[in-house]
Amino acid sequence: MKYLKLIREFKNNSIIDAKMSEIKDLISNVSDQDILYEWENKYDHQLFVSFSYNEEYFKYELDIKDLFIKKFKNDTLEYDNTLTSLEEGLSIIYDDVVSIIESQK
């Protein structure tokens, strides 16, 4: 059982690292605005992504274990949803960051 848990955690971390790198690459291509981006994978089951763009602050909390996501904008909860997969949550975050950047151009 511990072996299966280790494999699952490794796979999750690889998927998370890949998607967070995609977001970092996307942000690095936007040079005309001040952008702050950071992410942290806490306790191997919580992902926190912070993103600041054009004086607006966004924070995403993704619970990997319970498949639940929350989005905050300027410290106000905008939505919280149950997910069907980790990939769905990562896609929501990525698509949202793309949308924010595109809407500010």
Secondary structure, 3 states (H helix, E strand, C coil): CHHHHHHHHHHHHHHHHHHHHHHHHHHHCCCCCCEEEEEEEECCCEEEEEEEECCEEEEEEEECCCCEEEEEECCEEEEEEECCCHHHHHHHHHHHHHHHHHHCC
